């Protein structure tokens, strides 16, 4: 059964993460292990961890999560999952006005065999900056 939940997150340093913050193997606890979104310009992955790059540095974003598994994911390598993020209104960044729509992420998670990061559609300038960073 599919579960959908929407909420607001306060973003600091242009990123939020999915994963177990208490896992000592998490990139949150290992200096230099934090991944960057070089392939997609949006998501950066490590075992049991996903970092989501935002267009805002310090602000609220809206996040909707779709998942057909429990929200609390088992730690890697006990399970393999795919994650997709579709984002709207990302490029307004810090220039967003009070009447402009908030940045909105739709996170979808499902069980699947491991697969390399893949860029499905790219239309925002923020993602292009991250992908260009990889080429340098």
N, C-alpha and C positions, 0 to 999 in steps of 0.2 A: 504494500500500500504506500502510495506517495504521500510524503509529508511536506507541507510548505509553510515556511515561517518568514515573516518580514519584520525587520527592526532597524534601528538607527545605531550606528557605531561612531564614536568619536575617534578620529584618525590623528595620529601624531607621526611625523616623519614619513608621510606619504605611503604608509603600508599598514595592512592588517594581516594576521596569519590564521591559518587553520592547522590545528595539531594539538598535541598534548604538551602543555607548558611545563608539566612536571617530568617529562621524559628527559633524562640526562643526555641522551643522544640527539636531542633536538638542536637545530642550528641556533636556537635562541640561547643555548648554554655553551656553545663552542665558538671561540673567537675565530673569525675568518671563515666560518662555515655557512654564513647566511647566503642563500642563493640569490641570483639576480635574474630578471625576466628577459634574458638575452634572446630567446627564440620567439616568444610570443609578444613581448613588450607589455605583458599583463601579469602572467602567473610565473612563479619561480618555484620549482619543486625540489625536495630532498626526501629521503625515506621518512614516511610518517608526517610530512610537513609540506604546507603550501603557503607561500607568501603572495599576497595580492597587492599589486602596485596601484595606487590611486593617483588621480590628477591633482588632488588637493594635498597640501602639506599638513595643515592643521585645521580640521573642520569636521562636521558631521557628514556621513555618507549613509545612504539607505542600502541595506543588503537583504535580498530575498534568497533563501536557501531551499532548494528542491532536493530531496533525497529519498531513495526507496530502501534505505537501511537506517539503523539507529543513528541519531545525530552524533553521539559519542562514537567515533571510529576506533576500531581496535588498533593498537600500535603496530607499525610495520615491524617485522615482515609477516605478521600473522594474517594479514589480509592485503589484497591489492585493489586499488580503486582508481578510477579516472575522475578528473575534475575539469569542469568547463565553467568559464566565467564569461558572461555577456554583460557589457557595461555600456551605460548611456550617460551623456552629459559629463564626460570625463575631462574634456579639453578646457572647460571654463576655468578649472583650477582655482587659484586664489582670486581671479578676476570676477568670480561669480557674484552677481548682485543679489540683494535680498529677495527679489521677485523671480530670480532664475531658478530652474529646477535643480534639485540636489543630484549629485552623482549617485547613480543607482547600479548596483551589481546584482546579477542573477547568478547564483552559484548552484551548479548541478553536480551531484556526486553519485556514482554508481559503481558496483563491483565490476572489475574487469582485469584482464591480464595486463602486465606492464606494457607500456607503449611510449615511444619517445615523445617529447613535447611537440605539439603541432599547432601551427597558426591556421585557423579556419577562415577568418575574415578580419581584415585590418582597415579601419577607416579613421582612426583617431591619430592626432599629432603626438600625443603623449606616448603612445605605444611605439610610434616610429622613432622617437628619440631614444628609447631603450634598445630597440633593435639596431639602430645605428651605432649605439655604444658598443655593441658586440662586434661590429665590423672593424672598429678601431683598434 
